[in-house]
């Protein structure tokens, strides 16, 4: 296959892969979209369960205080009735002490009971609000899921269509080249094949060695930029065109296997680039 024909296919493939990869990334992000709301609902339900446990405990305490209040009232009333039958000062003092103690217990139990009743009322209101908020969040989440599922179905259909176009386009192309090109597209924001103008790679704006630029101009083989790893093709620069160099964005030489951060492969690719320059 002629190199120029390969370039044309790679340009078309670049558009297909860029769109397909973007769609795949959107599909992959969908579960994360619902993570925060799912976690919120889980926390709300946990809080609701805890409030319900507090509510049940408060109901038990309320019943106990109500029973103790009734016993204190009965003890006071019984002591008050006995007052009509006392005959000595000692009996009077004993009953009076009993009445005062029963009255104090009664007042304390009544206070505790009222406090539990207020607590129960507050917990009941909180649970109603929590329950309503949980239902609202679940309804919103279900609605978003239904809407998103419809969108995802359309995106998956689009991915399948792009996959068929990709397969039809690349059936007779070198598999290793396609593998590398796919990785470049994924790691270079959709730009895997760029021109060389005036001896400069328009992908990373690095000046290429003269002999290397001449090899690209001749177009006899597929050449990768030693700095940004993109596939290069020659494009004539106009006489008045100004080439802008972005030196800040350039670090050390890049290569294809650097995309996986595998140092051994990096060294091997750099040696290949150096040998190519020396040729």
C-alpha angles and dihedrals in degrees: 000000000000115000093233090054089050090052091053091051092047091053090052091043090051091061092046095047094045092055094041094049092048091051092047091051091050090051091049091051094056097086090051090054090067098039096090094047092045090051090049091053091048091052091047092051091047090051090048091053091049091049090049090052089050089048093053091047090050090051090053091048090048091054091048093050090046090053093046090048091053091050092049091049091049091049092050093047091048091051091048091053091052090057089077091062103044119120105178138053091239092056090048093051093047093050092044090053090048091050092049093049092048090048091051092050090046092052092047094047090048089051092048091047093052090049092053091047090054090047091050091049091049093048091047091054092046092051092050090051092045092048092050092048092049091051090049093050092047091049091050091046093050091048092050091047093051091049093045093048090057090050091047092052090055092047091049090051088051091050090051090051092050090047090056091049090049092051092048091050098045102039094112098032127108110273095214091052090050092049092052092044091052090053092048092051091050093050101036101055096259098312112113103147122044138166131253112225123180091352092304128117106234090206099062099007092233121147109244124217110268096243091047091051089050090053089054090049092053090054096203095137143011109277127192123209108251090216107044101014094233122141111257134214129176123257124176115243118223117244094246096041115121116213113214116210118212100198094161093065094051124086129157125339114294128210138181097263091051085077086075093040092236106155096197092056090045091058091048094051093047090053090051091051091048092050090050091054091050091052 
